[in-house]
Amino acid sequence: MTDDTLALALRSIQGVVRTQFALAPLTHVRIGGPAEFFVEPWSERDVATVVRACKDLDVPLHVLGGGSNVLIPDEGVRGVVMQLASLNRIVRDGDRVTAGAGVSLATLMRGVRTEGLAGLEQLCGIPAHVGGAVAMNAGTKDGETFDTLVSLTVVDADGEIRVLGKDDFHPSYRNGGLGDQIVVHATFELREDSPKAIYDRFEASLKARNASQPVTERSLGCVFTNPGTGSAGQLIEAAGCKLMHEGGVSVSGKHANYFVNDGTGTAADFRRLMDRVVARVKQDAHVELTAEIKLW
Ligand SMILES: Cc1cc2nc3c(=O)[nH]c(=O)nc-3n(C[C@H](O)[C@H](O)[C@H](O)COP(=O)(O)OP(=O)(O)OC[C@H]3O[C@@H](n4cnc5c(N)ncnc54)[C@H](O)[C@@H]3O)c2cc1C
């Protein structure tokens, strides 16, 4: 495969195609090198075309959502990075709401609140796109993305567009169980409530989040999954890792499971800090922490 063959295949889609495209600005933590090819398809059919082209040419394909949970290497990403930001429509049908994978949760929240539809409050403040929230089964102690999900339109690994029910998936903690499938639309079943009551719950949830997390800083959210018992943040704090740093990345003083970038941090710094924290927690608590973030 030459770059020209791939470029030619990608040229047949409607949408944006770029080469050597900077990814760091598309991530919440502002870290990472460029994508060899970056594509933003305009329709689910174009998504399917990209999947088939990458499969036929044996090119690696990564899907980027809101970039709030992926650590992109400093040297960049080989192959294609596809972001679905153009799949950004929200449609209401009774109590059901269908959102494109590229809709930000913040936009979806504003929309459902105005419509007087409740049930997504547990996701308030998570800086994700709908596709990323489904892929990660994002959530909080109050609930998860799959709680109100009823169906998904996906593009499978062969480039086929399929509509699947919630029961076709086996989501678990921070894992939607999608495998190779790419979410293009998600439908949620909500319930009517007053916009004021919904707004009040959003407010309460954001207030609690702001009090306990470094929401104004550049991070990837929780770096490690909570082990069977207890919280990863508490283990990291108990091991004395708060404010530990590598280059421009440090363990947050507000929430020890968040690593924050002061603007000069690199993926190498981030990974070195992860290794040190894992070693310290293992020594201190005999627990092996595992990454919740996606390491590309
Ligand atoms: C400040 C902050 C607070 C956070 N708080 C929470 C929280 O309370 N709860 C929580 O669960 N998480 C939280 N996170 C983590 C993060 O927001 C979630 O994991 C979120 O689901 C990631 O969504 P994203 O759209 O940013 O996806 P990305 O980070 O871009 O991608 C994450 C994974 O999803 C895959 N993906 C993305 N889009 C698609 C798609 N359309 N189809 C298939 N796969 C796809 C990617 O390939 C990648 O593997 C937080 C992060 C930050 C920075």
The ligand as a MOL file (V3000), in Angstrom:
LIG
                    3D

  0  0  0     0  0            999 V3000
M  V30 BEGIN CTAB
M  V30 COUNTS 53 58 0 0 0
M  V30 BEGIN ATOM
M  V30 1 C -12.3270 16.3680 33.0650 0
M  V30 2 C -12.7770 14.9700 32.7200 0
M  V30 3 C -13.7830 14.3680 33.4470 0
M  V30 4 C -14.2150 13.0730 33.1430 0
M  V30 5 N -15.2040 12.5200 33.8880 0
M  V30 6 C -15.6500 11.2730 33.5660 0
M  V30 7 C -16.7080 10.6780 34.3120 0
M  V30 8 O -17.2610 11.2380 35.2440 0
M  V30 9 N -17.1080 9.4240 33.9580 0
M  V30 10 C -16.5510 8.7550 32.9050 0
M  V30 11 O -16.9720 7.6320 32.6100 0
M  V30 12 N -15.5320 9.3040 32.2030 0
M  V30 13 C -15.0770 10.5370 32.4940 0
M  V30 14 N -14.0460 11.0800 31.7890 0
M  V30 15 C -13.4110 10.3050 30.7250 0
M  V30 16 C -14.0270 10.4850 29.3290 0
M  V30 17 O -14.7450 11.6760 29.2490 0
M  V30 18 C -14.9380 9.3080 28.9600 0
M  V30 19 O -14.2200 8.1000 28.8980 0
M  V30 20 C -15.6550 9.5070 27.6240 0
M  V30 21 O -16.5600 8.4470 27.4300 0
M  V30 22 C -14.7020 9.5840 26.4300 0
M  V30 23 O -15.4670 10.0550 25.3560 0
M  V30 24 P -14.7850 10.8030 24.1190 0
M  V30 25 O -15.8820 11.1160 23.1660 0
M  V30 26 O -13.9480 11.9240 24.5650 0
M  V30 27 O -13.9370 9.6170 23.4980 0
M  V30 28 P -12.3650 9.5290 23.1560 0
M  V30 29 O -11.6090 9.9120 24.3540 0
M  V30 30 O -12.1020 10.3000 21.9100 0
M  V30 31 O -12.2610 8.0060 22.8330 0
M  V30 32 C -12.3750 7.0590 23.8860 0
M  V30 33 C -12.5160 5.6520 23.2630 0
M  V30 34 O -13.7660 5.5800 22.5810 0
M  V30 35 C -13.5680 5.2030 21.2170 0
M  V30 36 N -14.5780 5.8900 20.4070 0
M  V30 37 C -14.7980 7.2120 20.3150 0
M  V30 38 N -15.8300 7.4620 19.4840 0
M  V30 39 C -16.2600 6.2630 19.0370 0
M  V30 40 C -17.3070 5.8520 18.1530 0
M  V30 41 N -18.0920 6.7270 17.5390 0
M  V30 42 N -17.4620 4.5220 17.9320 0
M  V30 43 C -16.6460 3.6040 18.5290 0
M  V30 44 N -15.6480 3.9280 19.3730 0
M  V30 45 C -15.4690 5.2530 19.6190 0
M  V30 46 C -12.1510 5.6640 20.8800 0
M  V30 47 O -11.6340 4.9370 19.7820 0
M  V30 48 C -11.4510 5.3670 22.1970 0
M  V30 49 O -11.1310 3.9970 22.2750 0
M  V30 50 C -13.6080 12.3790 32.0680 0
M  V30 51 C -12.5940 12.9870 31.3170 0
M  V30 52 C -12.1810 14.2650 31.6320 0
M  V30 53 C -11.0950 14.9090 30.8040 0
M  V30 END ATOM
M  V30 BEGIN BOND
M  V30 1 1 1 2
M  V30 2 1 2 3
M  V30 3 2 2 52
M  V30 4 2 3 4
M  V30 5 1 4 5
M  V30 6 1 4 50
M  V30 7 2 5 6
M  V30 8 1 6 7
M  V30 9 1 6 13
M  V30 10 2 7 8
M  V30 11 1 7 9
M  V30 12 1 9 10
M  V30 13 2 10 11
M  V30 14 1 10 12
M  V30 15 2 12 13
M  V30 16 1 13 14
M  V30 17 1 14 15
M  V30 18 1 14 50
M  V30 19 1 15 16
M  V30 20 1 16 17
M  V30 21 1 16 18
M  V30 22 1 18 19
M  V30 23 1 18 20
M  V30 24 1 20 21
M  V30 25 1 20 22
M  V30 26 1 22 23
M  V30 27 1 23 24
M  V30 28 2 24 25
M  V30 29 1 24 26
M  V30 30 1 24 27
M  V30 31 1 27 28
M  V30 32 2 28 29
M  V30 33 1 28 30
M  V30 34 1 28 31
M  V30 35 1 31 32
M  V30 36 1 32 33
M  V30 37 1 33 34
M  V30 38 1 33 48
M  V30 39 1 34 35
M  V30 40 1 35 36
M  V30 41 1 35 46
M  V30 42 1 36 37
M  V30 43 1 36 45
M  V30 44 2 37 38
M  V30 45 1 38 39
M  V30 46 1 39 40
M  V30 47 2 39 45
M  V30 48 1 40 41
M  V30 49 2 40 42
M  V30 50 1 42 43
M  V30 51 2 43 44
M  V30 52 1 44 45
M  V30 53 1 46 47
M  V30 54 1 46 48
M  V30 55 1 48 49
M  V30 56 2 50 51
M  V30 57 1 51 52
M  V30 58 1 52 53
M  V30 END BOND
M  V30 END CTAB
M  END
